[in-house]
Amino acid sequence: MGIGSGIALVVIGAILVFALNIDTGGYVDLDLIGYILMGAGVVVFLISLVLMTRRRQTESLTRSSVDPATGERVTRRSLRDNDPIA
């Protein structure tokens, strides 16, 4: 589930609460179901945002050059981890 799923749940819940006026004979309360879907959508949206901001980013850099003294090829690799400090 992601940000789009959260937004979809909020929209479907809002449609059930504010746009539909259907009498189900007292068996199903569409307003309550709509509010539950909107609440679940907000929770999914916020969790997705938190997980997206905590996503780990790694940069890899490779440099190749020739050592002037020996004529050998030198390869240097470095990794940079942009993980936030917790």
C-alpha angles and dihedrals in degrees: 000000000000145000092296092054091052092050091047091052091050092049094048091047092049090051091052093048104038109020106039123071103178124152109222095180094257095293098104126031104210092186092059092047089050093051091048091051092048091050092048090048092054091049092049091047093051094045090050091051092050093049092046093053091048093050111130119243124197127185122201121199125186123187126184126193141153120252105235094209099052103016091232123141112249122200121193121191125188133180124204118196114203094194111143116244110252 
